[in-house]
Amino acid sequence: MKTTFKTFAIGFGLIALTAGTAMAQNARNCAPREAVIDRLASGYGESRQSMGLGTNNQVVEVFASDETGTWTITVTMPNGLTCLVASGQAFEELVEALPEDGNDA
């Protein structure tokens, strides 16, 4: 998984941020970071798999569980508020080679 899924997940999270910042900041989907991390760990067995820095110093993180297959993308604002952006099932670690230079595939 390491490189390719991390890049995909962070890219997906950044796209979701661009498309739905207002949704991500909806009070029902946000809480203090510590509470969100605890809930993901205790309720779903998820741990952080990757992270990156988004616009306006927002931290985008992907949490997942190898046991349950669930995954969650979160965005943490500079003020410490963490919002759920996306979640789902069937998480997999992938390692894919980059295409050779000059190959559009």
NORQUI-V130315 format. One line per field, one symbol per residue. ss: DSSP state (h for helix, s for strand, l for the rest). phi: phi as a letter, one per 20 degrees, with the letter a starting at -180 (. if undefined). psi: psi as a letter, one per 40 degrees, with the letter a starting at -180 (. if undefined). Layout:
ss->???
phi->???
psi->???
//
This chain:
ss->lhhhhhhhhhhhhhhhhhhhhhhhllhhhssshhhhhhhhhhhhllssssssslhhhlssssssllllllssssssllllsssssssslllllllllllllllll
phi->.hfffffffffffffffffbgfffeggfdcagggffffffffecmecfdabadeflleedcddbcffenebbdccdfgenfddedbbacmfcecccffffgndff
psi->dcdddddddddddddddddfddddehddeiiidddddddddddefiihdiiihaiffhhhihiihdddeiihhihhideehhihdiiaifhihihiiiiihehe.
//
